Amino acid sequence: MAVILEQVKSYLRIDDTYDDAYLSVIVETSLIYIDSMVGEEYKADVKAIKLADLLQLKIIADMYENRGIEIPDNTKQDRITMSILDKLSNYTT
């Protein structure tokens, strides 16, 4: 189960509808990113889906706050994101 717009707006504490179109795009894009990085085998496990949902919210928040795809050289590696990606990519059915 992917996160939905209402969950994203609650997570980001957004009350208005001004950025709904942009948020909808990054919700879809973030799920595509996760699935392309780790595959879709994780979707058979409820716990793995919860991890993926958390990761998706994190990615959406990063994309929304940064409004771009360029990563500065001085950006630290996000260990939580990397560990969840690693866990999901090693999921087997």
Protein Blocks (a to p, Z undefined) as FASTA:
>chain_A
ZZdfklmmmmnopablmlmmmmmmmmmmmmmmmmmmnojmlmmpmklmmmmmmmmmmmmm
mmmmnopabdcfklccdfklmmmmmmmmmpcZZ
